[in-house]
Amino acid sequence: MLVNGVPGNTINAEDRGLAYGDGVFRTLRMQAGSPVCWERQFAKLQHDCNALKILCPSALVLSSELQQLGKIQPDGIGKIIITRGVSTRGYAPSTQSEATRIVSVTPITAYPADYAKQGVRVHVCKVRLGHQFLLAGIKHLNRMENVLAAMEWQDQDVPEGLLGDISGFVISGTRSNLFMFRGNILYTPSLTRCGVAGMQRDRVMDWAKQHGVACKVADFRMEELVQADEIFLVNSVFGLWPVRELAGYRRTTHPVAWKIQEWLNDERH
Amino acid sequence: MLVNGVPGNTINAEDRGLAYGDGVFRTLRMQAGSPVCWERQFAKLQHDCNALKILCPSALVLSSELQQLGKIQPDGIGKIIITRGVSTRGYAPSTQSEATRIVSVTPITAYPADYAKQGVRVHVCKVRLGHQFLLAGIKHLNRMENVLAAMEWQDQDVPEGLLGDISGFVISGTRSNLFMFRGNILYTPSLTRCGVAGMQRDRVMDWAKQHGVACKVADFRMEELVQADEIFLVNSVFGLWPVRELAGYRRTTHPVAWKIQEWLNDERH
């Protein structure tokens, strides 16, 4: 782990990332010592920093730090946390506070191989995401809702939970974005009021564009979701997981999801 | 500063307090080396830990740590942060994670003396608090909304901002609770959907009970607030500030607020 470029595993206890969750993060795959889809990941990080007026470190600094750690852990999971830095007590940031960057690479999480092929069982979370359009889409450090949601179930064979919002719309997994395929159209929930707009979600939308498949960002509910031909979850760590079981929904084949999965596995896309 | 009882000013960079804002905190006055209204403060902390299923350290451990630091800074501002501790990557906490406690005492913030007497000017924030009834009332570490609100104004003569919610109801200051006195009744906003239920708010409600003044927890809007006979803000650090200017509202005398202020200054209450 590198904290502001220096090897170490501690941060200042007065960092605003701890005090207020005042920062953003990204989790990404490393391959052969380098971050996968780095340009997209950095663009997301930069967007989120800008939205919160946090000074984003340069792409070069961050990618070289990931590569430095990638020498030890070439195919691990990279994580970048950028906080607004250290400040005195009080919500208003001091103008001179410098961003803190924490870069780490940890061993890859081993998931059962059948998750990616046969698909996963998904818990429907009781936690409902609140609306805050100023923070929606941003991968910020205020993630208590996700933590509470993840605490709802323990079943080892259920690797992800589905989150809806307080209006009853489907939003995402607890750590992944969601798509449904229905009547030859891909749908993914609108993330203007809550949720995190992950990098893998953009890539799926690009797949749709390149393959002449309509992809709509829309508001839809559980009743509509369980009528889907296919449902799948995506994130940068596990790639794509088809959903084989979710509330009343059951599927054993996932032809469209499998096609997209293959495309996503090619880093050039 | 004491981190898990040990002098130091760093925490583990893998702490869930940083990763997800997965924790709670309290800010309190120290007087003659001891925390003011300690029983109330601890009860709040314990309540919040329980609500998030974080194991709360004992009152004895925390108060002795505050007193230890109070020897150096007898009349400072105490702060306690309790996080769910260190865990591996992922929202679901590992069952074995032990809470992290960070106890600090810093010098008191010097505010102009007239804030407490003549009252303060208050900025009306554009940020609107989102609703999340699972977190409402809790002083957790997910405070991006408060940070964004506090970034809205720079005027040194405006020490606090007013927060409303996404439904247009008045909720609180960015770091204080709000009361309005109108037609011999005290009103304070309902905090079941958002906001932080501070200790000083409870004390004001106790004052009302003891003095035969009706105190109602209610939903009200800006239009009603600016019709108030008096408005005041309370927290554990500054005590009570009458409001002398807020949008269309102007007052130069604050007889009820002054009475409550005097009562609050007596620690035995």
Chai-1 contact restraints between the chains, C-beta under 6 A:
chainA,res_idxA,chainB,res_idxB,connection_type,confidence,min_distance_angstrom,max_distance_angstrom,comment,restraint_id
A,N9,B,A13,contact,1.0,0.0,6.0,A-B,restraint_1
A,T10,B,T10,contact,1.0,0.0,6.0,A-B,restraint_2
A,T10,B,A13,contact,1.0,0.0,6.0,A-B,restraint_3
A,I11,B,A13,contact,1.0,0.0,6.0,A-B,restraint_4
A,A13,B,N9,contact,1.0,0.0,6.0,A-B,restraint_5
A,A13,B,T10,contact,1.0,0.0,6.0,A-B,restraint_6
A,A13,B,I11,contact,1.0,0.0,6.0,A-B,restraint_7
A,A13,B,I102,contact,1.0,0.0,6.0,A-B,restraint_8
A,G17,B,L18,contact,1.0,0.0,6.0,A-B,restraint_9
A,L18,B,G17,contact,1.0,0.0,6.0,A-B,restraint_10
A,L18,B,L18,contact,1.0,0.0,6.0,A-B,restraint_11
A,Y20,B,R143,contact,1.0,0.0,6.0,A-B,restraint_12
A,Y20,B,V147,contact,1.0,0.0,6.0,A-B,restraint_13
A,G21,B,G21,contact,1.0,0.0,6.0,A-B,restraint_14
A,G21,B,L141,contact,1.0,0.0,6.0,A-B,restraint_15
A,G21,B,N142,contact,1.0,0.0,6.0,A-B,restraint_16
A,G21,B,M144,contact,1.0,0.0,6.0,A-B,restraint_17
A,D22,B,V147,contact,1.0,0.0,6.0,A-B,restraint_18
A,Y91,B,N146,contact,1.0,0.0,6.0,A-B,restraint_19
A,Y91,B,V147,contact,1.0,0.0,6.0,A-B,restraint_20
A,Y91,B,A150,contact,1.0,0.0,6.0,A-B,restraint_21
A,Y91,B,T174,contact,1.0,0.0,6.0,A-B,restraint_22
A,A92,B,A150,contact,1.0,0.0,6.0,A-B,restraint_23
A,I102,B,A13,contact,1.0,0.0,6.0,A-B,restraint_24
A,G130,B,G130,contact,1.0,0.0,6.0,A-B,restraint_25
A,G130,B,H131,contact,1.0,0.0,6.0,A-B,restraint_26
A,G130,B,Q132,contact,1.0,0.0,6.0,A-B,restraint_27
A,H131,B,G130,contact,1.0,0.0,6.0,A-B,restraint_28
A,Q132,B,G130,contact,1.0,0.0,6.0,A-B,restraint_29
A,L134,B,L148,contact,1.0,0.0,6.0,A-B,restraint_30
A,L135,B,M144,contact,1.0,0.0,6.0,A-B,restraint_31
A,H140,B,M144,contact,1.0,0.0,6.0,A-B,restraint_32
A,L141,B,G21,contact,1.0,0.0,6.0,A-B,restraint_33
A,N142,B,G21,contact,1.0,0.0,6.0,A-B,restraint_34
A,N142,B,N142,contact,1.0,0.0,6.0,A-B,restraint_35
A,N142,B,M144,contact,1.0,0.0,6.0,A-B,restraint_36
A,R143,B,Y20,contact,1.0,0.0,6.0,A-B,restraint_37
A,M144,B,G21,contact,1.0,0.0,6.0,A-B,restraint_38
A,M144,B,L135,contact,1.0,0.0,6.0,A-B,restraint_39
A,M144,B,H140,contact,1.0,0.0,6.0,A-B,restraint_40
A,M144,B,N142,contact,1.0,0.0,6.0,A-B,restraint_41
A,N146,B,Y91,contact,1.0,0.0,6.0,A-B,restraint_42
A,V147,B,Y20,contact,1.0,0.0,6.0,A-B,restraint_43
A,V147,B,D22,contact,1.0,0.0,6.0,A-B,restraint_44
A,V147,B,Y91,contact,1.0,0.0,6.0,A-B,restraint_45
A,L148,B,L134,contact,1.0,0.0,6.0,A-B,restraint_46
A,A150,B,Y91,contact,1.0,0.0,6.0,A-B,restraint_47
A,A150,B,A92,contact,1.0,0.0,6.0,A-B,restraint_48
A,T174,B,Y91,contact,1.0,0.0,6.0,A-B,restraint_49
